Amino acid sequence: MKLSEILAITGLPGLYKVVNERKGGLIVESLADGKRRFAPQRKHQFAPLESMAMYTDDGEAEPLNKLFTRMNEQAEDNPAPAVSAPKDVLFEYVADVLPNYDKERVHPSDIKRLLKWYHFMKENDLFGGDEEE
């Protein structure tokens, strides 16, 4: 599944895909359990994973698809830590994957979210299509 088809929705845990559009919102399906629900645009913001990035210290941002690709490449030598790992372990891992990440603007919650999505996508075999692009 491509990152452009996977959504993160504010106020809702997990990752989703769009099933249909309705006036005032989207009908989305949870990738975790397959349940469908209506998510109104007035209450939620929708962000495809392909549009997200991590801040770097040069003022730019590294797209998630490149981070996920690096994480997959390093999976054997440097496995991704658990989301519940201590902060210093999280930051050490991100420094290995993205050495020039912005230490002031990248917070532990950002790293936890990245790892949570990465582990979920790896367990459900959702990587594919975007890695060559």
MDAnalysis code that builds the backbone (N, CA, C; Angstrom):
import MDAnalysis as mda
import numpy as np

u = mda.Universe.empty(399, n_residues=133, atom_resindex=np.repeat(np.arange(133), 3), trajectory=True)
u.add_TopologyAttr("name", ["N", "CA", "C"] * 133)
u.add_TopologyAttr("resid", np.arange(1, 134))
u.add_TopologyAttr("resname", ["MET", "LYS", "LEU", "SER", "GLU", "ILE", "LEU", "ALA", "ILE", "THR", "GLY", "LEU", "PRO", "GLY", "LEU", "TYR", "LYS", "VAL", "VAL", "ASN", "GLU", "ARG", "LYS", "GLY", "GLY", "LEU", "ILE", "VAL", "GLU", "SER", "LEU", "ALA", "ASP", "GLY", "LYS", "ARG", "ARG", "PHE", "ALA", "PRO", "GLN", "ARG", "LYS", "HIS", "GLN", "PHE", "ALA", "PRO", "LEU", "GLU", "SER", "MET", "ALA", "MET", "TYR", "THR", "ASP", "ASP", "GLY", "GLU", "ALA", "GLU", "PRO", "LEU", "ASN", "LYS", "LEU", "PHE", "THR", "ARG", "MET", "ASN", "GLU", "GLN", "ALA", "GLU", "ASP", "ASN", "PRO", "ALA", "PRO", "ALA", "VAL", "SER", "ALA", "PRO", "LYS", "ASP", "VAL", "LEU", "PHE", "GLU", "TYR", "VAL", "ALA", "ASP", "VAL", "LEU", "PRO", "ASN", "TYR", "ASP", "LYS", "GLU", "ARG", "VAL", "HIS", "PRO", "SER", "ASP", "ILE", "LYS", "ARG", "LEU", "LEU", "LYS", "TRP", "TYR", "HIS", "PHE", "MET", "LYS", "GLU", "ASN", "ASP", "LEU", "PHE", "GLY", "GLY", "ASP", "GLU", "GLU", "GLU"])
u.atoms.positions = np.array([
    [0.845, -1.178, 0.000],
    [0.000, 0.000, 0.000],
    [0.887, 1.237, 0.000],
    [0.525, 2.221, -0.760],
    [1.312, 3.443, -0.849],
    [1.016, 4.367, 0.319],
    [2.012, 5.152, 0.711],
    [1.831, 6.100, 1.814],
    [0.775, 7.139, 1.487],
    [0.542, 7.422, 0.213],
    [-0.470, 8.400, -0.174],
    [-1.881, 7.896, 0.130],
    [-2.041, 6.586, 0.302],
    [-3.350, 6.001, 0.587],
    [-3.597, 5.827, 2.080],
    [-2.590, 6.067, 2.894],
    [-2.710, 5.872, 4.341],
    [-2.830, 7.231, 5.015],
    [-3.856, 7.375, 5.859],
    [-4.116, 8.645, 6.536],
    [-3.897, 8.539, 8.030],
    [-3.391, 9.616, 8.595],
    [-3.413, 9.823, 10.041],
    [-4.485, 10.879, 10.257],
    [-5.347, 10.660, 11.227],
    [-6.467, 11.568, 11.471],
    [-6.372, 12.073, 12.900],
    [-6.391, 13.410, 13.042],
    [-6.306, 13.980, 14.387],
    [-7.502, 13.529, 15.212],
    [-7.241, 13.194, 16.462],
    [-8.307, 12.784, 17.368],
    [-8.675, 11.320, 17.272],
    [-8.120, 10.600, 16.319],
    [-8.396, 9.171, 16.171],
    [-7.080, 8.404, 16.203],
    [-7.009, 7.349, 17.005],
    [-5.766, 6.576, 17.058],
    [-5.616, 5.687, 15.834],
    [-4.378, 5.405, 15.471],
    [-4.122, 4.475, 14.389],
    [-4.063, 5.113, 13.017],
    [-4.047, 4.249, 12.008],
    [-3.958, 4.671, 10.617],
    [-5.204, 4.218, 9.869],
    [-5.567, 4.970, 8.836],
    [-6.809, 4.734, 8.116],
    [-6.614, 4.825, 6.618],
    [-7.574, 4.283, 5.888],
    [-7.632, 4.500, 4.449],
    [-9.023, 5.029, 4.121],
    [-9.107, 5.831, 3.058],
    [-10.374, 6.433, 2.658],
    [-11.199, 5.393, 1.904],
    [-12.454, 5.261, 2.315],
    [-13.375, 4.362, 1.635],
    [-14.240, 5.162, 0.669],
    [-14.734, 6.310, 1.162],
    [-15.617, 7.137, 0.355],
    [-15.627, 8.549, 0.918],
    [-16.048, 9.486, 0.085],
    [-16.199, 10.869, 0.531],
    [-17.681, 11.182, 0.655],
    [-18.003, 11.934, 1.693],
    [-19.364, 12.421, 1.873],
    [-19.298, 13.907, 2.107],
    [-20.405, 14.533, 1.948],
    [-20.469, 15.960, 2.222],
    [-20.115, 16.189, 3.690],
    [-19.105, 16.984, 3.913],
    [-18.708, 17.304, 5.279],
    [-17.693, 16.369, 5.898],
    [-17.176, 15.388, 5.148],
    [-16.189, 14.511, 5.748],
    [-15.856, 13.305, 4.894],
    [-15.197, 12.361, 5.522],
    [-14.757, 11.144, 4.834],
    [-15.249, 9.916, 5.587],
    [-15.534, 8.864, 4.843],
    [-15.765, 7.559, 5.448],
    [-14.427, 6.850, 5.363],
    [-13.894, 6.476, 6.517],
    [-12.570, 5.873, 6.591],
    [-12.657, 4.490, 7.214],
    [-11.669, 3.672, 6.883],
    [-11.583, 2.324, 7.426],
    [-10.281, 2.182, 8.184],
    [-10.372, 1.709, 9.405],
    [-9.181, 1.498, 10.227],
    [-8.355, 0.366, 9.635],
    [-7.053, 0.576, 9.516],
    [-6.180, -0.475, 9.016],
    [-5.927, -1.539, 10.076],
    [-6.203, -1.214, 11.329],
    [-5.970, -2.169, 12.417],
    [-7.086, -3.207, 12.507],
    [-8.337, -2.767, 12.496],
    [-9.442, -3.700, 12.704],
    [-10.469, -3.728, 11.575],
    [-10.308, -2.873, 10.570],
    [-11.222, -2.878, 9.428],
    [-12.557, -2.206, 9.664],
    [-12.739, -1.605, 10.830],
    [-14.009, -0.931, 11.118],
    [-14.084, 0.387, 10.354],
    [-15.265, 0.670, 9.859],
    [-15.486, 1.913, 9.117],
    [-16.210, 2.918, 10.000],
    [-15.911, 4.197, 9.728],
    [-16.560, 5.262, 10.487],
    [-16.550, 6.538, 9.668],
    [-17.439, 7.440, 10.012],
    [-17.481, 8.740, 9.365],
    [-16.641, 9.697, 10.196],
    [-15.746, 10.408, 9.542],
    [-14.888, 11.394, 10.208],
    [-15.212, 12.772, 9.616],
    [-15.924, 13.615, 10.368],
    [-16.290, 14.936, 9.846],
    [-15.089, 15.872, 9.733],
    [-15.078, 16.681, 8.680],
    [-13.977, 17.619, 8.449],
    [-13.951, 18.728, 9.489],
    [-15.081, 19.048, 10.066],
    [-15.100, 20.111, 11.076],
    [-14.388, 19.694, 12.357],
    [-14.351, 18.411, 12.614],
    [-13.765, 17.912, 13.856],
    [-12.340, 17.367, 13.682],
    [-12.017, 16.870, 12.500],
    [-10.749, 16.190, 12.278],
    [-9.955, 16.822, 11.143],
    [-8.645, 16.640, 11.215],
    [-7.768, 16.988, 10.106],
    [-7.195, 15.689, 9.557],
    [-7.063, 15.622, 8.237],
    [-6.601, 14.414, 7.575],
    [-5.233, 14.676, 6.969],
    [-4.301, 13.779, 7.215],
    [-2.943, 13.950, 6.683],
    [-2.447, 12.620, 6.129],
    [-2.229, 12.555, 4.814],
    [-1.619, 11.336, 4.271],
    [-0.169, 11.234, 4.741],
    [0.274, 10.024, 5.006],
    [1.635, 9.836, 5.512],
    [2.682, 10.344, 4.535],
    [2.375, 10.338, 3.232],
    [3.364, 10.816, 2.264],
    [3.625, 12.315, 2.401],
    [2.713, 13.055, 3.026],
    [2.908, 14.501, 3.172],
    [3.629, 14.862, 4.467],
    [3.905, 13.880, 5.298],
    [4.553, 14.147, 6.579],
    [6.067, 14.002, 6.468],
    [6.755, 14.714, 7.347],
    [8.215, 14.690, 7.329],
    [8.749, 14.981, 8.731],
    [10.039, 14.729, 8.931],
    [10.703, 15.027, 10.195],
    [11.674, 16.181, 9.964],
    [11.670, 17.130, 10.879],
    [12.533, 18.308, 10.763],
    [14.005, 17.927, 10.782],
    [14.787, 18.624, 9.962],
    [16.234, 18.460, 9.988],
    [16.864, 19.792, 10.365],
    [18.122, 19.769, 10.792],
    [18.768, 20.978, 11.292],
    [19.166, 21.967, 10.208],
    [19.001, 21.597, 8.942],
    [19.313, 22.535, 7.865],
    [18.090, 23.325, 7.400],
    [16.995, 23.240, 8.160],
    [15.784, 23.982, 7.829],
    [14.855, 23.245, 6.893],
    [15.270, 22.116, 6.418],
    [14.441, 21.299, 5.526],
    [13.729, 20.244, 6.371],
    [13.114, 19.290, 5.688],
    [12.453, 18.188, 6.372],
    [12.656, 16.913, 5.555],
    [12.799, 15.796, 6.233],
    [12.996, 14.501, 5.584],
    [11.647, 13.782, 5.511],
    [11.159, 13.462, 4.297],
    [9.862, 12.790, 4.157],
    [9.848, 11.432, 4.855],
    [8.661, 11.037, 5.335],
    [8.528, 9.767, 6.037],
    [8.880, 8.577, 5.159],
    [8.579, 8.650, 3.857],
    [8.900, 7.494, 3.023],
    [10.402, 7.221, 2.998],
    [11.232, 8.258, 3.014],
    [12.678, 8.061, 3.065],
    [13.118, 7.522, 4.425],
    [12.484, 8.023, 5.493],
    [12.805, 7.508, 6.829],
    [12.431, 6.038, 6.945],
    [11.227, 5.683, 6.490],
    [10.795, 4.285, 6.542],
    [11.728, 3.390, 5.716],
    [12.180, 3.877, 4.575],
    [13.105, 3.100, 3.745],
    [14.410, 2.853, 4.491],
    [14.946, 3.903, 5.123],
    [16.189, 3.743, 5.903],
    [15.987, 2.801, 7.078],
    [14.827, 2.920, 7.731],
    [14.542, 2.054, 8.872],
    [14.476, 0.595, 8.425],
    [13.880, 0.340, 7.268],
    [13.817, -1.023, 6.738],
    [15.199, -1.541, 6.363],
    [16.031, -0.669, 5.779],
    [17.385, -1.074, 5.399],
    [18.229, -1.428, 6.616],
    [18.005, -0.723, 7.733],
    [18.797, -0.942, 8.944],
    [18.155, -1.938, 9.901],
    [17.040, -2.527, 9.523],
    [16.261, -3.370, 10.438],
    [17.064, -4.519, 11.038],
    [17.961, -5.125, 10.271],
    [18.730, -6.252, 10.808],
    [19.833, -5.794, 11.752],
    [20.583, -4.773, 11.352],
    [21.710, -4.300, 12.161],
    [21.275, -3.385, 13.301],
    [20.233, -2.605, 13.062],
    [19.787, -1.607, 14.027],
    [18.262, -1.633, 14.096],
    [17.683, -2.632, 14.797],
    [16.217, -2.733, 14.836],
    [15.581, -1.540, 15.550],
    [14.395, -1.186, 15.102],
    [13.666, -0.072, 15.709],
    [13.272, -0.442, 17.133],
    [13.494, 0.468, 18.084],
    [13.134, 0.170, 19.476],
    [11.626, 0.192, 19.664],
    [11.193, -0.331, 20.783],
    [9.776, -0.293, 21.129],
    [9.370, 1.151, 21.425],
    [8.109, 1.428, 21.250],
    [7.590, 2.774, 21.494],
    [7.767, 3.160, 22.961],
    [7.752, 2.172, 23.836],
    [7.865, 2.434, 25.269],
    [9.312, 2.565, 25.761],
    [10.261, 2.547, 24.847],
    [11.672, 2.661, 25.226],
    [11.951, 4.040, 25.839],
    [12.996, 4.144, 26.671],
    [13.349, 5.443, 27.266],
    [13.692, 6.482, 26.191],
    [13.535, 7.748, 26.546],
    [13.763, 8.856, 25.608],
    [15.143, 8.814, 24.979],
    [16.167, 8.535, 25.792],
    [17.519, 8.551, 25.240],
    [17.713, 7.464, 24.181],
    [17.047, 6.323, 24.337],
    [17.118, 5.254, 23.335],
    [16.416, 5.695, 22.053],
    [15.279, 6.373, 22.208],
    [14.531, 6.858, 21.041],
    [15.363, 7.859, 20.245],
    [15.938, 8.827, 20.947],
    [16.739, 9.848, 20.267],
    [18.004, 9.252, 19.649],
    [18.589, 8.265, 20.304],
    [19.776, 7.604, 19.759],
    [19.425, 6.866, 18.462],
    [18.275, 6.229, 18.437],
    [17.839, 5.528, 17.228],
    [17.600, 6.507, 16.076],
    [16.918, 7.610, 16.365],
    [16.645, 8.601, 15.317],
    [17.956, 9.200, 14.816],
    [18.915, 9.396, 15.701],
    [20.215, 9.924, 15.282],
    [20.921, 8.954, 14.335],
    [20.710, 7.655, 14.513],
    [21.286, 6.665, 13.597],
    [20.593, 6.697, 12.238],
    [19.266, 6.825, 12.253],
    [18.485, 6.804, 11.016],
    [18.563, 8.138, 10.280],
    [18.497, 9.227, 11.030],
    [18.528, 10.575, 10.449],
    [19.491, 11.429, 11.273],
    [20.784, 11.374, 10.954],
    [21.801, 12.060, 11.769],
    [21.597, 13.568, 11.905],
    [20.983, 14.199, 10.928],
    [20.829, 15.660, 10.984],
    [19.431, 16.093, 11.411],
    [18.742, 15.272, 12.230],
    [17.417, 15.688, 12.699],
    [17.553, 16.914, 13.604],
    [16.526, 17.747, 13.637],
    [16.541, 18.973, 14.428],
    [16.257, 18.630, 15.888],
    [17.265, 18.772, 16.732],
    [17.159, 18.382, 18.138],
    [16.212, 19.263, 18.937],
    [15.905, 20.449, 18.442],
    [14.997, 21.352, 19.156],
    [13.543, 21.149, 18.751],
    [13.300, 20.775, 17.504],
    [11.917, 20.682, 17.026],
    [11.371, 19.261, 16.962],
    [12.218, 18.256, 17.104],
    [11.750, 16.869, 17.128],
    [11.609, 16.453, 18.588],
    [10.384, 16.109, 18.973],
    [10.066, 15.765, 20.357],
    [9.912, 14.253, 20.516],
    [9.998, 13.760, 21.749],
    [9.812, 12.319, 21.972],
    [8.482, 11.804, 21.419],
    [7.432, 12.605, 21.505],
    [6.123, 12.174, 20.988],
    [6.167, 11.979, 19.473],
    [6.962, 12.781, 18.764],
    [7.112, 12.624, 17.317],
    [7.790, 11.292, 16.992],
    [8.827, 10.972, 17.750],
    [9.562, 9.730, 17.525],
    [8.683, 8.528, 17.868],
    [7.933, 8.626, 18.953],
    [7.031, 7.531, 19.337],
    [5.981, 7.290, 18.258],
    [5.434, 8.367, 17.712],
    [4.433, 8.238, 16.646],
    [5.057, 7.584, 15.409],
    [6.251, 8.018, 15.041],
    [6.963, 7.435, 13.905],
    [7.172, 5.941, 14.120],
    [7.659, 5.563, 15.297],
    [7.923, 4.151, 15.595],
    [6.626, 3.339, 15.647],
    [5.588, 3.921, 16.204],
    [4.302, 3.223, 16.279],
    [3.795, 2.913, 14.874],
    [3.851, 3.905, 13.993],
    [3.408, 3.693, 12.614],
    [4.305, 2.691, 11.904],
    [5.611, 2.803, 12.100],
    [6.560, 1.896, 11.453],
    [6.292, 0.449, 11.875],
    [6.182, 0.216, 13.172],
    [5.936, -1.151, 13.663],
    [4.606, -1.684, 13.134],
    [3.575, -0.852, 13.146],
    [2.259, -1.271, 12.657],
    [2.334, -1.644, 11.180],
    [2.971, -0.792, 10.382],
    [3.053, -1.044, 8.949],
    [3.903, -2.272, 8.637],
    [4.958, -2.479, 9.405],
    [5.823, -3.652, 9.196],
    [5.070, -4.936, 9.561],
    [4.363, -4.928, 10.685],
    [3.616, -6.110, 11.119],
    [2.502, -6.473, 10.140],
    [1.904, -5.469, 9.514],
    [0.784, -5.706, 8.600],
    [1.206, -5.697, 7.132],
    [2.509, -5.721, 6.885],
    [3.058, -5.788, 5.534],
    [2.487, -4.704, 4.617],
    [2.498, -3.464, 5.108],
    [1.950, -2.346, 4.342],
    [3.006, -1.583, 3.561],
    [4.273, -1.966, 3.701],
    [5.311, -1.304, 2.936],
    [5.302, -1.871, 1.532],
    [5.464, -1.000, 0.583],
    [5.495, -1.434, -0.804],
    [5.054, -0.316, -1.711],
    [5.621, -0.262, -2.884],
    [5.241, 0.757, -3.862],
    [6.006, 2.037, -3.711],
    [6.078, 2.618, -2.533],
    [6.701, 3.924, -2.340],
    [8.214, 3.837, -2.201],
    [8.746, 2.693, -1.845],
    [10.171, 2.624, -1.510],
    [11.063, 2.859, -2.719],
    [10.587, 2.543, -3.927],
    [11.412, 2.768, -5.114],
    [11.309, 4.208, -5.602],
    [10.257, 4.904, -5.216],
    [10.021, 6.265, -5.728],
    [10.940, 7.272, -5.124],
])
